[in-house]
Amino acid sequence: MNIFHTTDLHFNKNWFQWIEKEQDKYDVFCISGDFLCSSKDETVQEQILWVSAWIVNFKKPLIVCS
């Protein structure tokens, strides 16, 4: 079993998109730490909506500990 683990994405959309492209290489994904960042251009509510949609559309098993 191949497990992908990363932490503290701080609402870096490029990192989220890169992880999404890696789905075929791993069996399980674990993301811990901070998903959001108060210093971004998007509001926290906008970030929550974007990250929530990203999680819902993720194809592989995803463990989230934020």
C-alpha positions as a LaTeX table, in Angstrom:
\begin{tabular}{lrrr}
\hline
Residue & $x$ (\AA) & $y$ (\AA) & $z$ (\AA) \\
\hline
Met1 & 0.00 & 0.00 & 0.00 \\
Asn2 & 1.33 & 3.42 & $-0.96$ \\
Ile3 & 0.38 & 6.23 & 1.41 \\
Phe4 & 0.74 & 9.89 & 0.56 \\
His5 & 1.02 & 12.26 & 3.52 \\
Thr6 & 1.43 & 16.01 & 3.52 \\
Thr7 & 0.67 & 18.80 & 5.92 \\
Asp8 & 0.02 & 22.53 & 6.14 \\
Leu9 & $-1.17$ & 23.37 & 2.64 \\
His10 & $-2.18$ & 26.90 & 3.76 \\
Phe11 & $-4.64$ & 27.23 & 0.88 \\
Asn12 & $-1.99$ & 26.97 & $-1.81$ \\
Lys13 & $-4.20$ & 25.94 & $-4.74$ \\
Asn14 & $-1.17$ & 24.78 & $-6.73$ \\
Trp15 & $-0.37$ & 22.24 & $-4.03$ \\
Phe16 & $-3.96$ & 20.99 & $-3.91$ \\
Gln17 & $-3.99$ & 20.63 & $-7.70$ \\
Trp18 & $-0.64$ & 18.81 & $-7.69$ \\
Ile19 & $-1.94$ & 16.34 & $-5.07$ \\
Glu20 & $-5.02$ & 15.76 & $-7.21$ \\
Lys21 & $-2.77$ & 14.87 & $-10.19$ \\
Glu22 & $-0.89$ & 12.33 & $-8.03$ \\
Gln23 & $-4.00$ & 10.23 & $-7.29$ \\
Asp24 & $-3.01$ & 7.34 & $-9.56$ \\
Lys25 & 0.31 & 6.85 & $-7.75$ \\
Tyr26 & $-1.05$ & 6.26 & $-4.22$ \\
Asp27 & $-3.70$ & 4.15 & $-2.52$ \\
Val28 & $-4.52$ & 6.46 & 0.40 \\
Phe29 & $-3.98$ & 10.16 & 0.99 \\
Cys30 & $-3.57$ & 11.84 & 4.37 \\
Ile31 & $-3.55$ & 15.59 & 4.71 \\
Ser32 & $-2.99$ & 17.12 & 8.13 \\
Gly33 & $-2.39$ & 20.59 & 9.47 \\
Asp34 & $-3.65$ & 23.89 & 8.14 \\
Phe35 & $-5.79$ & 23.91 & 5.02 \\
Leu36 & $-6.67$ & 27.60 & 5.13 \\
Cys37 & $-4.69$ & 30.84 & 5.37 \\
Ser38 & $-6.00$ & 34.15 & 6.66 \\
Ser39 & $-3.54$ & 36.17 & 4.57 \\
Lys40 & $-4.82$ & 35.00 & 1.17 \\
Asp41 & $-6.91$ & 37.11 & $-1.20$ \\
Glu42 & $-9.92$ & 34.83 & $-0.72$ \\
Thr43 & $-11.97$ & 35.12 & 2.45 \\
Val44 & $-11.91$ & 32.24 & 4.90 \\
Gln45 & $-15.47$ & 31.36 & 3.83 \\
Glu46 & $-14.42$ & 31.25 & 0.17 \\
Gln47 & $-11.47$ & 29.05 & 1.10 \\
Ile48 & $-13.72$ & 26.68 & 3.05 \\
Leu49 & $-16.08$ & 26.33 & 0.08 \\
Trp50 & $-13.19$ & 25.69 & $-2.35$ \\
Val51 & $-11.44$ & 23.14 & $-0.10$ \\
Ser52 & $-14.75$ & 21.40 & 0.68 \\
Ala53 & $-15.51$ & 20.98 & $-3.02$ \\
Trp54 & $-11.95$ & 19.72 & $-3.62$ \\
Ile55 & $-12.36$ & 17.10 & $-0.86$ \\
Val56 & $-15.79$ & 15.97 & $-2.11$ \\
Asn57 & $-14.44$ & 15.48 & $-5.64$ \\
Phe58 & $-11.28$ & 13.62 & $-4.58$ \\
Lys59 & $-11.35$ & 10.10 & $-6.04$ \\
Lys60 & $-9.12$ & 8.16 & $-3.62$ \\
Pro61 & $-9.57$ & 7.52 & 0.11 \\
Leu62 & $-8.66$ & 10.74 & 1.90 \\
Ile63 & $-7.87$ & 11.09 & 5.59 \\
Val64 & $-8.12$ & 14.65 & 6.86 \\
Cys65 & $-6.79$ & 15.84 & 10.20 \\
Ser66 & $-6.89$ & 19.59 & 10.25 \\
\hline
\end{tabular}
